[in-house]
Amino acid sequence: MFLTISTTGSPERPATDLGFLLHKHPGKVQAFSTSHGTAHVFYPEATAERCTAGLLLEVDPVALVRRGQGKGRGGTPDAALAQYVNDRPYAASSLLAVALSGVFRTALKGECVHRPELPDEVRPLRVEIPALPARGGPDLVRRLFAPLGWDSVEVTPVPLDETFPEWGDSRYVRLVLEGELRLADALRGLYVLLPVLDDAKHYWIAADEVDKLMRAGEGWLAEHPESGLITSRYLARHKRLTQDALERLELVRLAEADGSEVEELDNAVDESRDTEERPVPLAVKRRDAILAVLRAVGAARVLDLGCGQGQLVQALLKDPAYTEIVGVDVSVRALNVAAKRLRLERMGERQSSRVRLMQGSLAYTDKRLAGYDAAVLSEVIEHLDLERLPALEYAVFGSARPRTVLVTTPNVEYNVRWESLPAGHVRHGDHRFEWTREEFRSWAGQVAARHGYAVAYVPVGDEDPEVGPPTQMAVFTQLTDADIVDTAATATAATDTPKEGEAA
């Protein structure tokens, strides 16, 4: 798969600024690992007058089959062969869109650290894709791209065989786009429309695909004449997800018409919508699993350590069984967002007496955290450097010592099931590590032994028979004095038991 992006310039405004925007140096050839192969970025030309960046995606057909993609239908030999012989290595599709978002992630966001003024500049751009599947024909390609602000949308059908023109055209076209746009807007349009034209997603469609579509379509999708078709095809015609996306797009239109806050309208729709058949995001499954354990242990006073933007605190507040809820985070900005989410300023006196947000570091002991029924560290430990984990361990298990401690963290073995995650990458840029199930259990077992806790393990999310669940949770329960005596007695008895052949 191949795509080029070109721009022109002058000595005062050099075209090589494209390198700053893409965060890829024009003097280098770079390679990036993706979940389906290797993406190469290089510059065929780079002068002040004209600069072209090329993105070449080499798809590994074996890796594609191993991930269960590109499979033929039925059990015929032709279908089996189709797993390896197909158009995936050559024609732009959702695989190229995934590579585009991974390799040019910063440019898609409209960010440039070294030259922050560049992303907002409108510049002459030329995008060329030599082979683009076009289910719907050249006319649909024009209808999709023209409303995005391109001055020229050149669509040339690719014949089935140039030697036999009577055979007609294939479903592929050569696409050339020219116009003056912001680079981020051009990339977002490509990210959405490449899989739409191929009319196929080559990875698992999860609930967060709607969020991806909303982010990439911000500013243009709601008003696009083909928004319904784009939404349906992008979400692989998944009925519930498509309905969700179309409702959110309608909210955007309403908000633009009357100046309302889109988020407030969106929340209102979410609360009233029947969600029985919608895929449940992993974050929701994780939160539900945590709440289930807290209810089971009868916790009333709960610490959310590393509370972030307050999602768990908000869920806890809905249950009157929790009489005191404390959210702790090192980031003041995150706490401010949490306060807005919870609407603390407008909260009634009775409700506000149940909740507190505190700034603090989990690497230091804090007397304010002592004496609680339960503490939750949800997706926290992986954000710390490994050498700082002992400090967190002592602060929570040695100093604060809640009766129950819940720790969740990603299961790195499951990462191979995330189709959009490049091989060898962690799930979040700030993760310092991600553990296998064995590594997590080894750490948790040692912590429990050192501080007088028992530990049990709970899978979170759909458990894969080969790689386990996407999230792993350890539930630590503080041992009583009687428990410790029993444990010591059992260990002593085992030591004193004569081995076979020994005298008693």
Number of C-alpha atoms within 10 A of each C-alpha: 21 20 20 19 21 22 25 21 18 12 10 8 11 17 22 26 21 27 17 19 24 23 18 18 18 23 12 10 12 13 15 15 19 24 24 29 20 17 22 17 23 20 21 13 16 22 16 17 16 16 22 23 24 19 22 21 28 19 20 16 19 14 13 21 14 12 18 13 18 20 17 17 11 9 8 10 9 12 14 14 12 15 20 17 14 14 14 22 20 17 22 25 27 24 26 27 21 25 27 22 18 18 22 19 17 16 22 24 17 19 20 17 11 10 11 12 10 19 22 15 12 14 18 16 19 20 21 18 18 18 22 27 26 24 15 12 17 20 10 13 23 17 14 20 19 14 15 17 16 17 14 14 20 15 19 15 19 18 17 15 12 11 8 9 10 10 11 13 16 14 18 24 23 17 20 16 21 19 19 16 19 17 25 24 24 22 23 23 19 19 24 23 22 25 27 26 24 21 22 18 20 21 19 14 16 16 17 14 15 21 12 13 19 21 14 21 21 15 13 17 23 19 14 17 13 14 16 17 13 23 27 19 20 26 24 19 16 15 12 17 23 21 16 18 20 19 15 23 23 15 21 24 16 15 16 12 9 8 10 14 13 18 13 12 15 16 12 11 15 14 9 8 10 10 12 8 9 14 13 14 12 17 14 13 15 22 16 15 16 23 16 11 15 24 13 9 13 13 20 17 20 26 24 22 24 24 26 23 21 24 15 21 23 17 13 22 18 10 11 11 13 18 16 21 25 19 25 24 21 17 16 15 13 18 22 15 14 21 17 14 14 20 13 16 9 9 11 10 9 8 14 17 12 15 21 15 21 16 15 17 16 24 17 14 19 14 10 9 19 15 14 21 19 23 28 23 21 22 20 18 23 19 16 16 11 11 7 12 16 12 14 18 21 19 21 24 22 16 18 18 22 23 19 25 24 22 20 24 24 27 23 22 17 18 20 16 15 16 20 20 20 21 17 12 16 16 15 12 8 10 17 13 17 21 16 17 21 10 12 19 18 11 11 22 17 12 20 19 11 12 17 19 24 17 21 13 17 16 17 24 19 12 13 11 7 8 16 19 21 22 24 24 27 20 22 25 19 19 18 12 10 9 14 13 12 12 13 12 12 12 11 11 11 10 10 10 10 11 9 7 6 7 6 8
